[in-house]
Amino acid sequence: MPSTYDTLQLANRTWHRIGFDLIQARFSNDAVGTAAAVGRMNRIAFQVTGYPPAKSDGRSALVANHPHAARIHLLLEAAHKAQTVHVFTPIEREWVRLDVMLFGATEKDPRDALSYLSGIVEALQEKSDLDGINHLGDLGRIWLFRNSRQIRHVTYRENEGSRTAYEVSITDLGDQDRNYES
């Protein structure tokens, strides 16, 4: 079974073959980030060690006492590092593609794909109008897209792996056929 890093290297070579300039960097907390910017292409991808935050009980995963508060912090830190190192502009109004790949022992965490996706989306969307997120500090200002209504394409996959991690990729799909006002 290829490692997560090998999988990302393959993705990197694939992106190069189709003509995008894909930049990759390894971060100190084992997050791997990539970003591509060609013409209108605005994409960011990064990896986070551990399971994603899950939202399943109807309350915000962003509150300080949420069982996955530490996962939210790890996700926002990885997004911030990837956004800082690479050319990525938060997506204000255009359609968004979200891809999530979970690696590792998925049978050990009883959450489902929708719970993970909900937690990830809540963390990565713009949060300036939310109360009760002061505990996030500067991480509360990290966002990759304005809100979940922009998401028009989602993929979620689980793969076996020797260590548990997940990769998040956000792509700006542009504003083709846009009839939505945020």
LOBAMAR-884938 format. One record per atom (N, C-alpha, C): residue in three letters; x, y, z. Coordinates in steps of 0.001 Angstrom, whole numbers, padded with zeros to 6 digits, always signed. Layout:
// LOBAMAR-884938
ALAXYZ ...
END
This chain:
// LOBAMAR-884938
MET+000853-001188+000000 MET+000000+000000+000000 MET+000889+001238+000000 PRO+000693+002169-000946 PRO+001534+003369-000957 PRO+001225+004267+000238 SER+002252+004960+000692 SER+002071+005885+001807 SER+001309+007118+001338 THR+000832+007893+002302 THR+000139+009139+001984 THR+001049+010066+001195 TYR+002307+010133+001604 TYR+003255+010999+000909 TYR+003442+010541-000529 ASP+003547+009206-000755 ASP+003681+008684-002112 ASP+002449+009030-002947 THR+001277+008939-002329 THR+000040+009284-003029 THR+000050+010751-003440 LEU+000501+011640-002533 LEU+000577+013057-002868 LEU+001612+013318-003963 GLN+002717+012579-003948 GLN+003723+012734-004997 GLN+003139+012338-006350 LEU+002355+011254-006385 LEU+001706+010841-007617 LEU+000743+011918-008097 ALA-000041+012482-007173 ALA-000952+013566-007541 ALA-000173+014753-008082 ASN+000961+015056-007462 ASN+001799+016163-007912 ASN+002267+015922-009351 ARG+002767+014703-009644 ARG+003215+014394-011005 ARG+002052+014475-011981 THR+000864+014010-011564 THR-000308+014069-012427 THR-000651+015509-012768 TRP-000638+016399-011775 TRP-000924+017809-012018 TRP+000088+018403-012986 HIS+001368+018049-012829 HIS+002387+018562-013752 HIS+002117+018088-015172 ARG+001691+016829-015320 ARG+001439+016302-016659 ARG+000323+017063-017355 ILE-000671+017536-016607 ILE-001757+018247-017264 ILE-001497+019744-017354 GLY-000304+020161-016944 GLY+000114+021525-017232 GLY-000028+022537-016114 PHE-000383+022135-014922 PHE-000474+023092-013833 PHE+000851+023156-013095 ASP+001204+024316-012618 ASP+002407+024468-011820 ASP+002009+024205-010375 LEU+002320+023027-009903 LEU+001914+022614-008559 LEU+003109+022717-007635 ILE+002936+023442-006569 ILE+004004+023668-005610 ILE+003700+022848-004373 GLN+004693+022195-003817 GLN+004456+021351-002652 GLN+005439+021693-001545 ALA+004979+021645-000328 ALA+005853+021903+000815 ALA+005450+021002+001970 ARG+006407+020545+002735 ARG+006127+019743+003927 ARG+006259+020650+005138 PHE+005288+020568+006028 PHE+005276+021426+007200 PHE+005689+020633+008426 SER+006062+021330+009469 SER+006600+020701+010675 SER+005588+019813+011392 ASN+004304+020057+011258 ASN+003316+019225+011955 ASN+002775+018112+011055 ASP+003564+017707+010065 ASP+003218+016644+009128 ASP+002086+017023+008186 ALA+001751+018288+008094 ALA+000768+018705+007106 ALA+001500+018929+005788 VAL+000950+018412+004732 VAL+001523+018632+003415 VAL+000573+019556+002682 GLY+001089+020615+002100 GLY+000234+021569+001415 GLY+000626+021716-000033 THR-000363+021936-000875 THR-000106+022211-002272 THR-001032+023322-002720 ALA-000617+024031-003729 ALA-001482+025051-004301 ALA-001114+025213-005760 ALA-002090+025538-006577 ALA-001832+025762-007991 ALA-002535+027040-008404 ALA-001879+027818-009216 ALA-002496+029045-009721 ALA-002071+029232-011168 VAL-002966+028954-012083 VAL-002730+029162-013501 VAL-003988+029806-014050 GLY-003875+031004-014591 GLY-005061+031694-015073 GLY-006045+031857-013938 ARG-007240+031282-014094 ARG-008264+031373-013063 ARG-008177+030237-012043 MET-007223+029329-012210 MET-007125+028196-011290 MET-006697+028670-009911 ASN-007493+028380-008939 ASN-007226+028741-007547 ASN-007527+027496-006739 ARG-006480+026801-006272 ARG-006648+025527-005593 ARG-005671+025435-004435 ILE-006130+024808-003354 ILE-005258+024556-002217 ILE-005547+023150-001715 ALA-004494+022446-001310 ALA-004646+021111-000741 ALA-003652+020973+000397 PHE-004064+020284+001436 PHE-003179+020085+002577 PHE-003610+018827+003317 GLN-002693+018306+004105 GLN-002939+017084+004853 GLN-002866+017374+006347 VAL-003713+016680+007099 VAL-003770+016852+008541 VAL-003653+015466+009180 THR-002807+015347+010191 THR-002650+014092+010915 THR-003851+013869+011829 GLY-004353+012639+011877 GLY-005487+012287+012726 GLY-006793+012270+011939 TYR-007878+012133+012662 TYR-009213+012133+012053 TYR-009722+013555+011877 PRO-010617+013771+010906 PRO-011223+015102+010760 PRO-012183+015397+011912 PRO-012472+016683+012127 PRO-013531+016998+013097 PRO-014864+016517+012533 ALA-015704+016020+013401 ALA-017019+015537+012965 ALA-018102+016361+013647 LYS-019125+016653+012896 LYS-020274+017384+013428 LYS-021473+016460+013274 SER-022008+016005+014413 SER-023103+015045+014295 SER-024214+015247+015312 ASP-024008+016133+016263 ASP-025017+016278+017305 ASP-025833+017562+017183 GLY-025726+018242+016055 GLY-026515+019435+015824 GLY-025913+020723+016352 ARG-024881+020638+017182 ARG-024259+021866+017675 ARG-022984+022147+016896 SER-022560+023357+016955 SER-021376+023775+016209 SER-020134+023027+016683 ALA-019335+022584+015727 ALA-018062+021935+016046 ALA-017017+022972+016447 LEU-017353+024259+016324 LEU-016406+025331+016614 LEU-016424+025781+018071 VAL-017386+025316+018855 VAL-017457+025737+020257 VAL-016312+025125+021056 ALA-015900+025818+022097 ALA-014717+025423+022880 ALA-014846+024035+023495 ASN-016029+023653+023918 ASN-016186+022376+024613 ASN-016617+021233+023692 HIS-016549+021432+022378 HIS-016906+020355+021457 HIS-015878+019233+021594 PRO-016308+017977+021539 PRO-015362+016858+021670 PRO-014240+016865+020621 HIS-014453+017530+019506 HIS-013435+017567+018447 HIS-012773+018936+018321 ALA-012758+019701+019399 ALA-012133+021034+019364 ALA-010659+020949+018969 ALA-009952+019953+019449 ALA-008526+019804+019088 ALA-008376+019506+017599 ARG-009316+018754+017034 ARG-009277+018456+015593 ARG-009518+019723+014775 ILE-010407+020581+015256 ILE-010663+021863+014578 ILE-009381+022678+014548 HIS-008677+022735+015676 HIS-007421+023491+015743 HIS-006405+022956+014744 LEU-006240+021627+014689 LEU-005278+021036+013755 LEU-005637+021353+012302 LEU-006926+021272+011981 LEU-007382+021567+010616 LEU-007114+023016+010251 LEU-007478+023938+011133 LEU-007266+025357+010851 LEU-005780+025714+010789 GLU-004965+025103+011628 GLU-003519+025349+011572 GLU-002937+024881+010242 ALA-003339+023691+009784 ALA-002847+023176+008501 ALA-003320+024050+007339 ALA-004583+024486+007377 ALA-005109+025361+006322 ALA-004350+026682+006305 HIS-004093+027221+007484 HIS-003363+028493+007578 HIS-001948+028358+007024 LYS-001255+027293+007382 LYS+000104+027098+006877 LYS+000116+026950+005364 ALA-000797+026161+004833 ALA-000864+025983+003379 ALA-001207+027302+002688 GLN-002123+028059+003260 GLN-002544+029338+002687 GLN-001413+030362+002761 THR-000613+030316+003798 THR+000484+031257+003977 THR+001633+030979+003012 VAL+001938+029708+002813 VAL+003072+029318+001978 VAL+002757+029440+000485 HIS+001528+029232+000101 HIS+001171+029153-001314 HIS+000252+030282-001748 VAL+000181+030449-003043 VAL-000688+031463-003620 VAL-002114+030895-003667 PHE-002922+031295-002725 PHE-004328+030892-002707 PHE-005134+032059-002189 THR-006154+032419-002916 THR-007042+033498-002513 THR-008336+032884-002000 PRO-008761+033217-000780 PRO-010045+032689-000310 PRO-011137+032963-001341 ILE-012015+032010-001504 ILE-013023+032059-002561 ILE-014240+032832-002049 GLU-014389+034043-002565 GLU-015451+034956-002109 GLU-016847+034538-002576 ARG-017017+034334-003883 ARG-018361+034137-004429 ARG-018457+032977-005417 GLU-017351+032505-005923 GLU-017395+031479-006957 GLU-017786+030120-006375 TRP-018142+029212-007286 TRP-018463+027857-006890 TRP-017205+027160-006377 VAL-017394+026199-005494 VAL-016285+025518-004830 VAL-016400+024006-005021 ARG-015235+023386-005210 ARG-015135+021925-005186 ARG-014381+021551-003915 LEU-014915+020591-003167 LEU-014301+020089-001937 LEU-013996+018609-002120 ASP-012737+018240-001921 ASP-012330+016841-001976 ASP-011685+016478-000649 VAL-012110+015362-000080 VAL-011554+014886+001178 VAL-011191+013412+001010 MET-009969+013073+001402 MET-009540+011682+001399 MET-009017+011344+002790 LEU-009610+010326+003404 LEU-009217+009874+004739 LEU-008362+008621+004585 PHE-007195+008639+005212 PHE-006283+007505+005187 PHE-006212+006903+006582 GLY-006065+005600+006660 GLY-005796+004990+007951 GLY-006873+004045+008401 ALA-006873+003808+009693 ALA-007770+002836+010317 ALA-009145+003450+010536 THR-009948+003481+009496 THR-011254+004147+009576 THR-012240+003413+010474 GLU-012005+002132+010747 GLU-012939+001399+011605 GLU-012809+001789+013070 LYS-011731+002490+013445 LYS-011525+002873+014841 LYS-012298+004131+015235 ASP-012706+004932+014277 ASP-013475+006142+014565 ASP-014863+005942+013953 PRO-015907+005918+014751 PRO-017228+005530+014257 PRO-017988+006610+013495 ARG-017344+007656+013065 ARG-018056+008724+012362 ARG-018278+008340+010900 ASP-019240+009006+010272 ASP-019534+008748+008871 ASP-019064+009921+008011 ALA-019087+009729+006711 ALA-018592+010731+005766 ALA-019295+012075+005937 LEU-020607+012076+006073 LEU-021345+013331+006182 LEU-020958+014107+007443 SER-020736+013399+008550 SER-020318+014069+009786 SER-018949+014721+009620 TYR-018021+013994+008981 TYR-016695+014560+008723 TYR-016786+015775+007793 LEU-017520+015631+006699 LEU-017642+016742+005746 LEU-018258+017972+006405 SER-019265+017765+007241 SER-019898+018892+007933 SER-018921+019598+008861 GLY-018106+018838+009589 GLY-017111+019439+010479 GLY-016048+020211+009718 ILE-015578+019641+008614 ILE-014557+020301+007796 ILE-015098+021592+007189 VAL-016297+021518+006624 VAL-016902+022703+005996 VAL-017121+023806+007021 GLU-017645+023451+008179 GLU-017889+024469+009205 GLU-016594+025172+009603 ALA-015505+024412+009694 ALA-014223+024997+010094 ALA-013615+025880+009003 LEU-013779+025504+007743 LEU-013070+026195+006656 LEU-013852+027340+006019 GLN-015129+027486+006359 GLN-015868+028618+005807 GLN-015634+029860+006655 GLU-015998+031005+006124 GLU-015800+032295+006795 GLU-016617+032305+008088 LYS-016020+032815+009178 LYS-016637+032718+010504 LYS-016786+034049+011228 SER-016593+035170+010565 SER-016552+036465+011262 SER-017855+036816+011973 ASP-018972+036270+011522 ASP-020254+036618+012132 ASP-020672+035635+013233 LEU-019796+034701+013593 LEU-020140+033710+014607 LEU-019729+034165+016001 ASP-020586+033896+016980 ASP-020264+034149+018382 ASP-019664+032883+018990 GLY-018923+033047+020048 GLY-018415+031903+020795 GLY-017210+031212+020190 ILE-016466+031922+019340 ILE-015272+031286+018770 ILE-013988+032009+019196 ASN-014090+032850+020218 ASN-012909+033577+020697 ASN-011778+032641+021110 HIS-012118+031452+021582 HIS-011097+030489+021994 HIS-010197+030070+020832 LEU-010636+030287+019591 LEU-009830+029929+018428 LEU-008724+030951+018162 GLY-008838+032122+018770 GLY-007833+033164+018549 GLY-007732+033532+017079 ASP-006503+033681+016581 ASP-006287+034037+015179 ASP-006799+032970+014224 LEU-006888+031735+014661 LEU-007406+030669+013802 LEU-008865+030908+013416 GLY-009600+031656+014215 GLY-010987+031975+013908 GLY-011140+032856+012679 ARG-010041+033467+012254 ARG-010083+034313+011054 ARG-009662+033573+009790 ILE-009322+032288+009912 ILE-008899+031494+008758 ILE-010142+030981+008032 TRP-010201+031257+006739 TRP-011279+030701+005926 TRP-010789+030545+004491 LEU-011350+029533+003801 LEU-010950+029246+002432 LEU-012065+029542+001437 PHE-013302+029571+001910 PHE-014456+029936+001077 PHE-015473+030621+001979 ARG-016354+031437+001372 ARG-017278+032259+002149 ARG-018283+031419+002938 ASN-019005+030527+002263 ASN-019975+029689+002979 ASN-020297+028418+002199 SER-020962+027507+002864 SER-021217+026180+002298 SER-022123+026203+001068 ARG-022877+027268+000870 ARG-023743+027340-000312 ARG-022946+027431-001607 GLN-021666+027740-001513 GLN-020810+027806-002695 GLN-020380+026423-003184 ILE-020473+025421-002328 ILE-019970+024095-002680 ILE-020911+023434-003681 ARG-020346+023067-004832 ARG-021129+022452-005900 ARG-020624+021075-006295 HIS-019441+020692-005807 HIS-018895+019377-006128 HIS-018156+018872-004894 VAL-018497+017658-004456 VAL-017864+017076-003272 VAL-017444+015640-003588 THR-016224+015289-003175 THR-015825+013884-003186 THR-015275+013554-001807 TYR-015555+012339-001379 TYR-015049+011824-000104 TYR-014647+010379-000336 ARG-013426+010053+000078 ARG-012958+008679-000065 ARG-012213+008270+001197 GLU-012271+006976+001495 GLU-011496+006407+002593 GLU-010551+005373+001997 ASN-009286+005449+002391 ASN-008270+004507+001943 ASN-007533+003951+003136 GLU-007107+002702+003020 GLU-006300+002099+004074 GLU-004954+002799+004120 GLY-004363+002796+005273 GLY-003046+003395+005427 GLY-002462+003012+006775 SER-001162+003174+006906 SER-000495+002799+008151 SER-000682+003843+009241 ARG-000972+005083+008849 ARG-001220+006111+009857 ARG-002484+006865+009462 THR-003167+007386+010452 THR-004422+008084+010200 THR-004143+009542+009877 ALA-004674+009989+008751 ALA-004543+011371+008296 ALA-005626+011613+007265 TYR-005822+012862+006916 TYR-006758+013171+005841 TYR-006224+014334+005027 GLU-006640+014354+003764 GLU-006250+015421+002863 GLU-007505+016186+002453 VAL-007398+017495+002481 VAL-008485+018372+002065 VAL-007999+019156+000863 SER-008825+019242-000151 SER-008518+020043-001331 SER-009716+020942-001622 ILE-009443+022227-001813 ILE-010478+023211-002137 ILE-010101+023808-003485 THR-011028+023787-004440 THR-010783+024320-005772 THR-011856+025330-006129 ASP-011427+026456-006658 ASP-012325+027493-007172 ASP-012811+027036-008542 LEU-014112+026808-008680 LEU-014684+026360-009949 LEU-015107+027518-010845 GLY-014928+028738-010374 GLY-015344+029878-011177 GLY-016805+030217-010945 ASP-017306+031080-011790 ASP-018682+031559-011591 ASP-019585+031244-012779 GLN-019282+030163-013494 GLN-020100+029792-014637 GLN-021528+029494-014201 ASP-022480+029985-014942 ASP-023903+029741-014693 ASP-024315+030062-013264 ARG-023765+031102-012710 ARG-024015+031454-011321 ARG-025320+032240-011187 ASN-026245+031705-010405 ASN-027509+032383-010127 ASN-027703+032550-008633 TYR-026623+032544-007882 TYR-026683+032541-006425 TYR-026144+033842-005861 GLU-026850+034411-004930 GLU-026390+035607-004220 GLU-026123+035206-002777 SER-024919+035502-002279 SER-024582+035086-000914 SER-025189+036003+000118 
END
